[in-house]
Amino acid sequence: MSADTTGARARMLGRLREHARATAATAVEALDARIDAHFEARRAHAPLALNERIAQFRHMLEAAHAEVICASGATWAADLAQRLEAAGVRNLLLDTSCVEGHALTMALPAHVQARDYARPIEQWKAELFDTIDAGFTVARSGLAATGTLVVAPDANAPRTVSLVPPLHVALIYARTLHADLHAAVTAERWRDGMPANLVMISGPSKTSDIQQTTAYGAHGPRALWVVVVIDEDHETSTQRGAAQ
């Protein structure tokens, strides 16, 4: 095969590949547009105000046997500390360096010890599995349609915090609740950069045997508490609306 023939073949194949890439990109963009239009039209037909998203989020979580606690930004830490004490929690695993973790640590009674994830799991696996009663995480956002928490683990609060302890306590700010997964993906621009690890939680761990007998805690926490922090201005506006 001559050099001219080889060069012509390479140019032809290059044009075909470029056309294929352009066609594929156009097809993906068209599909994205159709998906966006579908969900935007559905939400426009039945828009949910924030209080409605909170109610739906709570309903879906409670249907999955989770406990939902609504609290204000000023009182959630003290309220949660009392509940943890009443539940017999003595060792709480959390990120003490974040704002929420620090606030909860300060509110804990003396006999509830805050523990942070400061060592590799190999160095304290037995202690972690045998003595930690609960893990506390802060959710990145939530999905009202399915009662789902979106958690982005990091080095200070790895996935182990929400997976290993028998009780998982998750805090979520009401303002971060999205109507559905599509709304979350769009609003948070997931396509611009997904975290290396994203955990979606829709209730405590559960499984069923062949007879469809449900068991909780087989693959993770037996119980899930979700603390929904509602902004004070939202609480005030809701109360005014109810009084009118």
N, C-alpha and C positions, 0 to 999 in steps of 0.2 A: 504494500500500500504506500503510495507516494505521500510526501509531506503535505502537498496541497490537499489531497483527499482526506488525510488525517485531520488537518486544520478545519476543513469544511464540516466534517462529521462532528468535531468538538463544538463548533459554533452552533450547529443545528441542535445538538443535544442540550447545549446551554440555553438556547431560546426555548426549547420544550420544557426544560426544568423551571425556568423563570415564569413561563406561562402557567405551569401547574401550581407554582407557589402563589402567584397572583390570584388564580382561580380559587384556590383553597382559602386564601385570606378573605376574599370577597364572600365566599360561602359562609365562613365563620362569622363575619360581620353581619351578614343578613340573618343568620340564625340568632345571634345575640339581639339584634333589633326586634325580631319576632318575639323572643322570650321577654324582653323588656316591655314591649307593648302589651303582651298578655297580662303580666303581673300588675303593671301600672293601671290598666283598665279595670282589673278586678279590685284593686285597692281604691280606685276612684269611685267605683260603684258602691262600695261599702267601707268608707274611710273610718279609721278608728282613732279617736282622741286618746291622749295619754292615759286617762283614767280607765278607758275601755281596754287598752292594751295591758294595763296592770291587772285588770279583772280577768281577762282571758289567760294571761300568763299564769296567774294564781290558780285558776280553775284547772288548767291542763296539768300543772305540777301536782296539785292535790289529788287529781284523778290517778296520778302515777305513784301515790303514796308518799309524796314529799310534804314537808311542813313548810308553810310560807309565813313569814313574819314581816309585816309592814311597819316601818319605823321612820322617824325623822333623822336628819343628819345630826341633830344635837343629842339624841337619846339612844341611838341604835347600839352603841358600844356597851353602855350600862345595862340596857335591856338584855342583850345577848349574854353578857357576863353572868347575869343572874340565872338565865336559862341553863347555861352550861353548868353552873354550880348545882342547880336543882337536878340536873340529869346525871350527876355523879362524875362529871369529867374532871380528871385530875392532871392530865398532861395534854396540852393543846399544841399541835404543830402548826406553825404559821411563819410568814415572812415578817419579822419584827422590824425590818428596815423601811417598809412601805408605810404610808400615812395611816391606812386603815389598820394594819397590823400593830403599829405603835399605839393607836388609840385603844384597840381592844386589849392589848397587853397592860396598859395603864389602868383599865377598868376591871381587870380580873381580881378576884379575891385572893388572899395570900396562899390558900391551899390549892389553887389552880395554877399550875406552872406553865408558862409560855416556853415552847421549845422551837428553835429555829433549825433549818436544814443546813447545818454548817459543815457536815462531814460526808465523805463518800458513803454510799449505802453499804458497801462491804465492811465498813468499820463499825456500823451500829445496826445491822440488819435485825438481829434478835431483839434488841431494845425497841427498834421501830415497830416491829410486828407485835411485840408482847406488851408494851407499856403505853404506847400512844393511844389515847382514847378518841381524839377527834382531830381533824385537819381543817384549817380555815384558808379559803382562797377568795380572791376578788375577781369576779367575772368581767371579761372585756365588754360583753353586751349580752342580750337575750332575745329570744324569738317568741313572741306572744302566741303565734298560731299553734306551736307545739309544746310550749312550756320548756324551752331549751336554754341552757346556759352555754355561753361561748367563752371558754377559758383558754388563755394563751400562757402556758407554763413557761417559767424561766429558771435560771440557776438558783434563785432564792426561794422559789416556790415551784419545784418540778412537779410533773404529773403524779408522782408518788404521794404528794400531800392530799390529793383528792381521790386517790385510788386505794391506799392501804388502810388508813384508820377506819374503824367501824362506823364512825359518824363523820360525814362531810358537811361542813358549814360553808355556804357560799354567799358572799355579799354582792349585790348588784344594784347599781343606781337606776332608778326608774327611767331617767331621761335617756338611757342607753337601750331601752327596749324597742325593738323593731317589730313591725307587723309580721314578717315572715323571713325566711332565709334569703330570698331574692332581695328584699329591702335591705337586709344587713350587708350582703355582698356589695350592693350598689352604693349604699351610703358610706360604708367604710373603705370602699375601693380596694377590695381584696385582690383584684387583678393587678394592682400596682405593686404588690409585694406581700405574699402570704408568709406568716411566721413558720418556722421549721416544724412546730408542733402546735396543733390547734385541737382542743378537746371540746366535744359537744355533749352535754349532760342533760338528760331529760327525766331524771328521777333516780332513786337509789338503784343499786345493782340488783338485777333479778334474772331468774332463768326458770324454765319449766321442764319437767321430765316428760316421758312419753305419754303419761296420763294427764298432762297439762296441769299438774300441781305446781303452783308458783312458789319459788323459794327466793328469799331476799338475802343478799350478801354473799352469794356464791363467787362472784368475780370482782367484788369491790365493796364499798360501804353498804351496810344494811339500812342506813337511814341517811336522809338528806334534808338539811334545813336550808332554806333560802331566805336571806334577809334582804328585803326590797327597801332601799333607802329612797324616800320620797322627799323632794325638795320642799322647803317650807313655803315658797311662793306658790307651788302647785297645790299644796294642802289648803292654803288660804283661798285660792281661786275656786277650788272645789267646794269648800264650805260656803262661800258666798253664792255659788250657783245653786246649791241645794236649798239655801234659805230663800231664794227668790221664787 
